């Protein structure tokens, strides 16, 4: 018996295919959790996100080549 024929029964039909996730349930859970938060918690989260956005807009990415000379 050939090696491939012997091991075909052990392998699933498509080993690369991942099981489908239940995105609808996860989305509903997140929405329910968000609705449980108070207005103060929502305001504080929005403020934090706004501050991060402002920081990222002002950020500059600089590049300094690495050299062994010191």
Buried (B, 14 or more C-beta within 10 A) or exposed (E): EEEEEEEEEEEEEEEEEEEEEEEEEEEEEEEEEEEEEEEEEEEEEEEEEEEEEEEEEEEEEEEEEEEEEE
